[in-house]
Amino acid sequence: MSRWFSWLAPLLMCSVVGCGSDMHKILINETIGHVENAGTKTKAVQEELDKARKAAGDDKSKYRDSPEVIKSIQKAEESADDLKKVGVELAKTKQKIDLLKESITQEQQAENSKRHRGRLTSVVEAVYSARAELETTIKDIEKSGKDAKESLKVLQDKLREANSQFDSLVRPR
């Protein structure tokens, strides 16, 4: 799970330097929007797990028996599914970038990189922070016992699927 953000830097730099003058703005904004959306979905998973943890309290069996806890974990799973969809949309944007990136000069690439680096960095940092907080929450819940750990298996599988979607964006072809 810690590799989840290994895709961000190469993908975003590709979007910054990769396309023609008018289209580059569209694709940069589209890329940033998808990354922000990934952060929103990650935070949604986090919030639902926080609700589940609070509802369970000290009663470890609630991860297995409590409808409120189960419902929160299911909502977290739905957000993880949405996160995977964001990865699919980001892959489509990367394909557009790959088609157009050869038509831009080195000078234009440098200018685009300079112009958008700060915005890209802040978006990446926000998503990274949300992801780190989510990982901490998952570990804390798992420490609650076997029922808690078992209740998160489906969610973790869905998060792995989402991660693989993002990781596939930076694999060499």
C-alpha positions in Angstrom: 0.0 0.0 0.0 2.9 2.4 0.6 3.7 2.4 -3.1 0.3 4.0 -3.8 1.8 7.3 -4.6 4.7 6.1 -6.7 2.7 7.0 -9.8 2.0 10.6 -8.9 5.3 12.4 -9.7 6.0 10.8 -13.1 2.4 11.1 -14.2 2.0 14.7 -13.2 5.3 15.8 -14.7 4.2 14.1 -17.9 1.0 16.1 -17.9 2.9 19.3 -17.3 5.4 19.0 -20.1 3.4 16.8 -22.4 1.1 18.7 -24.8 0.4 21.7 -27.0 -0.4 25.2 -25.7 -4.2 25.2 -25.5 -4.7 21.5 -25.0 -2.0 21.3 -22.3 -4.0 23.5 -20.0 -7.0 21.3 -20.4 -5.0 18.1 -19.7 -3.1 19.6 -16.8 -6.4 20.7 -15.2 -7.9 17.4 -15.9 -5.0 15.6 -14.4 -5.0 17.8 -11.3 -8.8 17.3 -11.0 -8.4 13.5 -11.0 -5.6 13.6 -8.4 -7.8 15.9 -6.2 -10.6 13.5 -6.7 -8.4 10.6 -5.6 -7.6 12.6 -2.5 -11.3 13.1 -1.9 -12.1 9.4 -2.3 -9.2 8.5 0.0 -10.5 10.9 2.7 -14.0 9.4 2.3 -12.6 5.9 3.0 -10.8 7.4 6.0 -13.9 9.1 7.3 -16.0 5.9 7.1 -13.3 3.9 8.9 -13.3 6.6 11.6 -17.0 6.2 12.0 -16.7 2.4 12.2 -13.9 2.7 14.8 -15.9 5.1 17.0 -19.1 3.0 16.7 -17.1 -0.1 17.7 -15.5 1.5 20.6 -13.8 -1.0 22.9 -16.1 -3.8 21.9 -14.0 -5.8 19.4 -17.0 -8.0 18.4 -18.8 -5.0 16.9 -16.6 -5.2 13.9 -18.4 -8.5 13.2 -21.9 -7.8 14.7 -22.8 -4.1 14.7 -24.9 -3.0 11.7 -23.6 0.5 12.1 -19.9 -0.6 11.9 -20.6 -2.9 9.0 -22.4 -0.1 7.1 -19.5 2.3 7.6 -17.0 -0.3 6.3 -19.3 -1.0 3.3 -19.4 2.7 2.5 -15.6 2.8 2.8 -15.5 -0.1 0.3 -17.7 1.9 -2.1 -15.4 4.8 -1.9 -12.5 2.5 -2.6 -14.3 1.3 -5.7 -14.8 5.0 -6.7 -11.0 5.5 -6.2 -10.4 2.8 -8.7 -12.6 4.5 -11.2 -10.6 7.7 -10.7 -7.5 5.7 -11.7 -9.3 4.6 -14.9 -10.1 8.2 -15.7 -6.6 9.2 -15.0 -5.3 6.5 -17.4 -7.5 7.9 -20.1 -6.0 11.4 -19.5 -2.5 9.9 -19.6 -3.3 8.4 -23.0 -4.4 11.8 -24.3 -1.1 13.3 -23.0 1.0 10.5 -24.6 -0.6 11.2 -28.0 0.1 15.0 -27.8 3.4 15.3 -25.9 5.7 14.9 -28.9 4.4 18.1 -30.5 5.8 20.4 -27.8 9.3 21.9 -27.7 11.8 21.5 -24.8 11.4 25.2 -24.0 7.6 24.9 -23.8 8.0 21.8 -21.6 10.3 23.8 -19.2 7.9 26.7 -19.1 4.9 24.4 -18.4 6.8 22.6 -15.7 7.8 25.9 -14.0 4.3 27.3 -14.2 2.5 24.4 -12.8 4.9 22.7 -10.4 3.7 24.5 -7.2 0.0 23.6 -7.8 0.9 20.0 -8.7 3.1 19.7 -5.6 0.4 20.9 -3.3 -2.2 18.5 -4.7 0.3 15.6 -4.4 1.1 16.5 -0.9 -2.6 16.7 0.1 -3.3 13.3 -1.4 -0.2 11.8 0.2 -1.2 13.1 3.6 -4.7 11.6 3.2 -3.2 8.3 2.2 -0.8 8.2 5.1 -3.7 9.0 7.5 -5.7 6.2 6.0 -2.9 3.7 6.4 -2.5 4.6 10.0 -6.3 4.2 10.6 -6.3 0.8 9.0 -3.4 -0.4 11.1 -5.0 0.9 14.3 -8.3 -0.9 13.5 -6.4 -4.1 12.7 -4.8 -3.9 16.2 -8.3 -4.3 17.7 -8.3 -8.0 17.0 -9.2 -10.7 14.6 -12.7 -9.6 13.9 -11.5 -6.1 13.1 -8.8 -7.4 10.8 -11.2 -9.7 9.1 -13.8 -6.9 8.5 -11.2 -4.9 6.5 -10.1 -7.7 4.1 -12.6 -6.7 1.3 -11.7 -3.0 1.7 -8.0 -3.8 1.6 -8.5 -5.9 -1.6 -10.4 -3.0 -3.2 -7.7 -0.5 -2.2 -5.1 -2.9 -3.7 -7.1 -2.9 -6.9 -7.2 0.9 -6.9 -3.5 1.0 -6.3 -2.7 -1.3 -9.1 -4.7 0.9 -11.4 -2.6 3.9 -10.5 0.7 1.9 -10.5 -0.1 0.7 -14.1 0.2 4.3 -15.2 3.9 4.5 -14.6 5.0 1.0 -15.7 7.4 1.0 -18.6 5.8 -0.2 -21.8 
